Amino acid sequence: MSDTPETDQRIYVELWISFTSLIRSYVAAHDIGRPVGRALVDDGEDGRLTVRTDRKILTVVYDAATGKGTWGIFADDPGPERELNEGSFQIDTESMVEFSDRKGRLELEIAAEAFTAKIFDEE
């Protein structure tokens, strides 16, 4: 555990950077094995990350002050986007992630894989 809320916030910022890097890496690795189509991933700045495939969009919003975030999966059909699923998560200062739709806590790397699975239908 850290000493102050200020220290926690610095840790949460660094954890977000690590988390988004892992998600981008897992998406890139998944793309290597895909015969067609590519996923687009933004840089995750300002506490927002978007992953877009040919059929779905994953949005992740994170608050570095609290370590809490939300996510949503949307259908990327012509016309208005349609929300397929949503939830929340929290990253603690020990690099463990708790999802609203799962029991228990996951290590940061496993949580990044879980997000990648959500967008590629591999749950």
FINU-42810 format. One line per field, with one value per residue: x, z, y of N, C-alpha, C in turn; residue in one letter. Coordinates in nm, 2 decimals, padded with zeros to 4 digits. Each point is the difference from the previous one (the first is absolute). Layout:
n_px X, ...;
n_pz Z, ...;
n_py Y, ...;
ca_px X, ...;
ca_pz Z, ...;
ca_py Y, ...;
c_px X, ...;
c_pz Z, ...;
c_py Y, ...;
residuo A, ...;
END
This chain:
n_px 00.08, -00.05, 00.08, -00.02, -00.11, 00.09, 00.05, -00.12, -00.02, 00.12, -00.03, -00.12, 00.07, 00.10, -00.09, -00.07, 00.12, 00.03, -00.12, 00.00, 00.12, -00.04, -00.11, 00.07, 00.08, -00.10, -00.05, 00.12, 00.02, -00.12, 00.03, 00.11, -00.08, -00.05, -00.08, -00.10, 00.00, -00.01, 00.05, -00.07, 00.11, -00.06, 00.06, -00.12, 00.03, 00.02, 00.05, 00.02, -00.06, 00.02, -00.07, 00.03, -00.09, -00.01, -00.02, 00.10, -00.04, 00.12, -00.07, 00.11, -00.07, 00.10, -00.02, 00.11, -00.09, -00.08, 00.05, -00.11, -00.08, -00.05, -00.07, 00.00, -00.09, 00.03, -00.12, 00.09, -00.13, -00.04, 00.00, -00.10, 00.10, 00.01, -00.03, 00.10, 00.09, -00.01, 00.09, 00.04, 00.11, 00.09, 00.10, 00.05, 00.06, -00.05, -00.05, -00.09, -00.07, -00.11, -00.07, -00.09, 00.05, 00.09, 00.02, 00.05, 00.13, 00.04, 00.11, 00.08, 00.10, -00.06, -00.01, 00.12, 00.03, -00.06, 00.05, 00.11, -00.03, -00.03, 00.10, 00.07, -00.10, 00.09, -00.11;
n_pz 00.00, -00.06, 00.01, -00.12, 00.00, 00.02, 00.09, 00.05, -00.01, 00.04, 00.10, 00.02, -00.01, 00.07, 00.08, -00.02, 00.01, 00.10, 00.05, -00.05, 00.04, 00.11, 00.01, -00.03, 00.09, 00.09, -00.03, 00.00, 00.11, 00.04, -00.04, 00.06, 00.08, -00.03, -00.08, 00.05, -00.03, 00.05, 00.12, 00.03, 00.06, 00.08, 00.04, 00.04, -00.07, 00.10, 00.04, -00.13, -00.02, -00.13, -00.01, -00.13, -00.02, -00.10, 00.12, 00.07, 00.10, 00.06, 00.09, 00.04, 00.11, 00.04, 00.13, -00.03, 00.04, -00.06, -00.12, -00.02, -00.07, -00.12, -00.05, -00.14, -00.05, -00.12, -00.06, -00.09, 00.00, -00.13, 00.01, 00.09, 00.08, 00.02, 00.12, 00.01, 00.07, 00.13, 00.07, 00.12, 00.04, 00.08, -00.02, 00.08, 00.11, 00.02, -00.10, 00.09, -00.09, 00.04, -00.07, -00.05, -00.11, 00.09, 00.05, 00.11, 00.02, -00.10, -00.03, -00.01, -00.01, 00.09, 00.07, -00.04, 00.02, 00.11, 00.00, -00.03, 00.09, 00.08, -00.06, 00.03, 00.09, 00.09, 00.05;
n_py -00.12, 00.11, 00.11, 00.05, 00.07, 00.10, -00.08, -00.03, 00.13, 00.02, -00.09, 00.05, 00.11, -00.04, -00.05, 00.11, 00.06, -00.08, 00.02, 00.13, 00.00, -00.06, 00.08, 00.11, -00.05, -00.03, 00.12, 00.05, -00.07, 00.03, 00.12, -00.04, -00.07, 00.12, -00.08, 00.06, 00.13, 00.12, -00.01, 00.11, 00.05, 00.09, 00.11, 00.01, 00.12, 00.09, -00.12, 00.00, -00.12, 00.00, -00.12, 00.01, -00.10, -00.09, -00.06, 00.04, 00.08, 00.00, 00.06, 00.06, 00.04, 00.07, 00.00, 00.06, 00.08, -00.10, -00.02, 00.07, -00.09, 00.03, -00.10, 00.01, -00.09, 00.05, -00.02, -00.03, 00.00, 00.00, 00.13, 00.03, 00.03, -00.13, 00.03, -00.09, 00.07, 00.00, 00.07, -00.04, 00.07, -00.06, 00.09, -00.09, 00.05, -00.12, 00.07, -00.01, -00.07, 00.07, -00.09, 00.08, -00.05, 00.00, -00.12, 00.05, 00.01, 00.07, -00.07, 00.10, -00.10, -00.08, 00.11, 00.03, -00.13, 00.02, 00.13, -00.05, -00.10, 00.10, 00.06, -00.11, 00.01, 00.01, 00.03;
ca_px -00.08, 00.08, -00.01, -00.09, -00.08, 00.09, 00.08, -00.09, -00.04, 00.12, 00.00, -00.11, 00.04, 00.10, -00.07, -00.08, 00.09, 00.04, -00.12, -00.03, 00.11, -00.03, -00.12, 00.05, 00.09, -00.08, -00.08, 00.09, 00.03, -00.12, -00.01, 00.10, -00.06, -00.12, 00.03, -00.05, -00.05, 00.09, -00.06, 00.06, 00.01, 00.05, 00.11, -00.05, 00.02, -00.11, -00.09, -00.10, 00.06, -00.10, 00.05, -00.10, 00.01, -00.10, -00.14, -00.02, 00.08, 00.02, 00.04, 00.04, 00.02, 00.07, 00.02, 00.12, -00.01, -00.06, 00.03, -00.13, -00.03, -00.11, 00.02, -00.11, 00.02, -00.10, 00.00, 00.04, -00.09, -00.04, -00.10, 00.04, 00.07, -00.09, 00.08, -00.02, 00.03, 00.08, 00.04, 00.10, 00.11, 00.08, 00.14, 00.05, 00.14, 00.08, -00.01, -00.11, -00.12, -00.13, -00.10, -00.14, -00.07, 00.08, 00.03, 00.14, 00.09, 00.09, 00.12, -00.02, 00.02, -00.12, -00.11, 00.02, -00.05, -00.15, -00.05, 00.03, -00.10, -00.13, -00.01, 00.02, -00.09, 00.07, -00.02;
ca_pz 00.00, -00.01, 00.11, -00.01, -00.13, -00.10, -00.04, -00.06, -00.14, -00.08, -00.03, -00.09, -00.13, -00.05, -00.03, -00.13, -00.12, -00.02, -00.04, -00.14, -00.08, -00.01, -00.09, -00.14, -00.04, -00.02, -00.12, -00.11, -00.01, -00.06, -00.14, -00.08, -00.03, -00.07, -00.14, -00.06, 00.10, 00.10, 00.11, 00.02, 00.14, 00.02, 00.09, 00.13, 00.08, 00.07, 00.06, -00.09, -00.10, -00.10, -00.09, -00.10, -00.09, -00.10, 00.05, 00.14, 00.06, 00.14, 00.06, 00.14, 00.06, 00.13, 00.09, 00.06, 00.13, 00.09, -00.05, -00.04, -00.14, -00.06, -00.14, -00.07, -00.13, -00.10, -00.13, -00.10, -00.11, -00.06, 00.08, 00.14, 00.07, 00.09, 00.11, 00.02, 00.14, 00.07, 00.13, 00.06, 00.05, 00.09, 00.01, 00.13, 00.00, -00.01, -00.14, -00.01, -00.06, 00.03, -00.10, 00.06, -00.06, 00.04, 00.14, 00.03, -00.06, -00.10, -00.02, -00.11, -00.13, -00.02, -00.03, -00.14, -00.08, 00.01, -00.09, -00.14, -00.03, -00.02, -00.13, -00.11, 00.03, 00.05, 00.14;
ca_py 00.12, 00.12, 00.09, 00.11, 00.00, 00.04, -00.11, -00.09, 00.05, -00.02, -00.14, -00.03, 00.05, -00.10, -00.12, 00.02, -00.01, -00.14, -00.07, 00.03, -00.06, -00.15, -00.02, 00.02, -00.11, -00.11, 00.02, -00.01, -00.15, -00.06, 00.04, -00.07, -00.12, 00.02, 00.00, 00.13, 00.10, 00.05, 00.08, 00.13, 00.03, 00.13, 00.00, -00.01, 00.12, 00.06, -00.10, -00.06, -00.09, -00.06, -00.10, -00.02, -00.11, 00.02, -00.02, 00.05, 00.11, -00.01, 00.13, -00.01, 00.13, -00.02, 00.11, -00.02, 00.05, -00.10, -00.14, -00.06, 00.02, -00.07, -00.05, -00.04, -00.07, 00.05, -00.06, 00.10, -00.02, 00.12, 00.07, 00.03, -00.10, -00.06, -00.05, -00.14, -00.04, 00.11, -00.04, 00.09, -00.07, 00.08, -00.05, 00.04, 00.04, -00.13, -00.04, -00.09, 00.06, -00.06, 00.03, -00.01, -00.12, -00.12, -00.01, 00.00, 00.10, -00.06, 00.08, 00.10, -00.06, -00.08, 00.09, 00.05, -00.11, 00.00, 00.10, -00.05, -00.10, 00.06, 00.06, -00.10, -00.11, -00.12, -00.01;
c_px 00.09, -00.03, -00.11, -00.09, 00.08, 00.09, -00.09, -00.03, 00.12, 00.01, -00.11, 00.03, 00.09, -00.07, -00.08, 00.09, 00.04, -00.12, -00.03, 00.11, -00.02, -00.11, 00.05, 00.09, -00.08, -00.09, 00.10, 00.04, -00.12, -00.01, 00.10, -00.06, -00.13, 00.03, -00.05, -00.04, 00.11, -00.08, 00.08, -00.01, 00.06, 00.11, -00.04, 00.03, -00.13, -00.10, -00.10, 00.08, -00.11, 00.07, -00.12, 00.04, -00.10, -00.14, -00.03, 00.09, 00.00, 00.04, 00.04, 00.03, 00.06, 00.03, 00.13, 00.00, -00.05, 00.04, -00.12, -00.02, -00.12, 00.04, -00.14, 00.04, -00.12, 00.01, 00.04, -00.07, -00.02, -00.11, 00.05, 00.07, -00.10, 00.08, -00.04, 00.03, 00.08, 00.03, 00.10, 00.12, 00.08, 00.14, 00.05, 00.15, 00.09, -00.01, -00.11, -00.13, -00.12, -00.10, -00.14, -00.07, 00.08, 00.02, 00.15, 00.07, 00.10, 00.13, -00.02, 00.01, -00.12, -00.12, 00.01, -00.04, -00.15, -00.06, 00.02, -00.10, -00.14, -00.02, 00.00, -00.09, 00.07, -00.02, -00.02;
c_pz 00.00, 00.12, -00.01, -00.13, -00.12, -00.06, -00.08, -00.15, -00.09, -00.04, -00.10, -00.15, -00.07, -00.03, -00.12, -00.12, -00.02, -00.05, -00.14, -00.09, -00.01, -00.10, -00.14, -00.05, -00.03, -00.13, -00.12, -00.02, -00.06, -00.15, -00.09, -00.05, -00.08, -00.15, -00.07, 00.11, 00.10, 00.11, 00.00, 00.15, 00.01, 00.11, 00.15, 00.09, 00.06, 00.06, -00.09, -00.10, -00.08, -00.08, -00.10, -00.09, -00.11, 00.04, 00.14, 00.03, 00.15, 00.05, 00.15, 00.05, 00.14, 00.07, 00.08, 00.15, 00.10, -00.04, -00.05, -00.15, -00.04, -00.14, -00.06, -00.13, -00.08, -00.13, -00.10, -00.13, -00.07, 00.08, 00.14, 00.07, 00.11, 00.12, 00.02, 00.14, 00.06, 00.14, 00.06, 00.05, 00.09, 00.00, 00.14, -00.01, -00.01, -00.14, -00.02, -00.05, 00.04, -00.10, 00.07, -00.05, 00.03, 00.15, 00.02, -00.07, -00.09, -00.01, -00.12, -00.14, -00.04, -00.03, -00.14, -00.10, 00.00, -00.09, -00.14, -00.04, -00.03, -00.14, -00.11, 00.02, 00.04, 00.15, 00.04;
c_py 00.12, 00.09, 00.11, -00.01, 00.05, -00.11, -00.10, 00.05, -00.02, -00.15, -00.03, 00.05, -00.10, -00.13, 00.01, 00.00, -00.14, -00.08, 00.02, -00.06, -00.15, -00.03, 00.02, -00.12, -00.13, 00.01, -00.02, -00.15, -00.07, 00.03, -00.08, -00.13, 00.01, 00.00, 00.13, 00.09, 00.03, 00.08, 00.13, 00.03, 00.14, -00.01, 00.00, 00.12, 00.05, -00.09, -00.06, -00.09, -00.06, -00.10, -00.03, -00.11, 00.02, -00.02, 00.06, 00.11, -00.02, 00.14, -00.03, 00.14, -00.02, 00.13, -00.02, 00.05, -00.11, -00.14, -00.07, 00.04, -00.07, -00.04, -00.03, -00.06, 00.04, -00.08, 00.11, -00.02, 00.14, 00.06, 00.02, -00.13, -00.06, -00.06, -00.15, -00.04, 00.12, -00.05, 00.11, -00.09, 00.10, -00.07, 00.05, 00.03, -00.12, -00.06, -00.11, 00.07, -00.08, 00.05, -00.02, -00.13, -00.13, 00.00, 00.00, 00.11, -00.07, 00.09, 00.09, -00.06, -00.08, 00.09, 00.06, -00.10, -00.01, 00.10, -00.04, -00.10, 00.06, 00.05, -00.10, -00.13, -00.13, -00.02, -00.15;
residuo M, S, D, T, P, E, T, D, Q, R, I, Y, V, E, L, W, I, S, F, T, S, L, I, R, S, Y, V, A, A, H, D, I, G, R, P, V, G, R, A, L, V, D, D, G, E, D, G, R, L, T, V, R, T, D, R, K, I, L, T, V, V, Y, D, A, A, T, G, K, G, T, W, G, I, F, A, D, D, P, G, P, E, R, E, L, N, E, G, S, F, Q, I, D, T, E, S, M, V, E, F, S, D, R, K, G, R, L, E, L, E, I, A, A, E, A, F, T, A, K, I, F, D, E, E;
END
